[in-house]
Amino acid sequence: MEHARLAGRTALALLFAFVSPAWPPGLRVQPAAVSAATVIWPISSLVVSEVQTGGGSASDEFVEIANQGSAPVDLVGLEVVYATSSGSTVTRKATWPASTILEPGRRVLLANTAGIYGAVADATYSGGFAATAGAVALRVVGGSVVDAVGWGDATNAFVEGAPAVAPAAGSSLERAPGGLAGNAIDTNDNA
C-alpha cells in the first residue's frame, strides 16, 4: 500500500453506525430519500484489496475494502471478520448497521485501534490478526462471503484457493497488479 495515501486523511473517531457524509470522500451515509434501487446488490464489485497483519508492532495492521465496480455499493448488512488459521474462531472486526455507500473506485480502511493506522482509518477494531496464518473475509452478516483473503498455512473456510504466503512484518498482501497500478484483480485464489 502506498502509505502516502493515508497521510491526507484526518484522525477520526468513528462508530460503526455513523459515517460523516463529507469524510472520507466516496463514503457516505445513505439519505433516506435516495432509492435503494440506485445501489448495487449483490455486492460482487467489493474486494478485500489489501491486508497488513503487523508492522513495527503486532497492532500495526489494517484491512482495505475497495469498490472496483462502476456503481455505488451499500455496505449495510455486511461485516468484516477475521478467522484463525483453522477457522475455529471467527471474530467480527467491523459491521455497517446503517446504510453506508461506497462510491465506485473508493476504499474504506479498517485498522487496529492500538496500531499506527488507527488514527487515519475510516473505522477501527480491537484485537488483532495472527501474522503467520489466518483469513479476513467481507461477508453478509453471518452469511455468504463476498470476498476473502487467507495467508500462511490457513485452512479455514475463508481461504480462496491456496492461501497467500504470510507477509513479512510491515508488508501487506495486496491484490494484483499492486502499488500505483491499483489492486483490482480477483482470481479467487489467494496464492
Secondary structure, DSSP 8 states (H G I E B T S, - for coil): --THHHHT-------TT---TTSSTTEEE--TTS-GGGSBSS-TTEEEEEEE--SSSTT--EEEEEE-SSS-EE-TTEEEEEE-TTSS-EEEEEE--S-EEE-TT-EEEEEETTSTTGGG-SEEESS---SSEEEEEEEETTS-EEEEEEEET--STT--SS-B----TT--EE-SS-GGG------S---
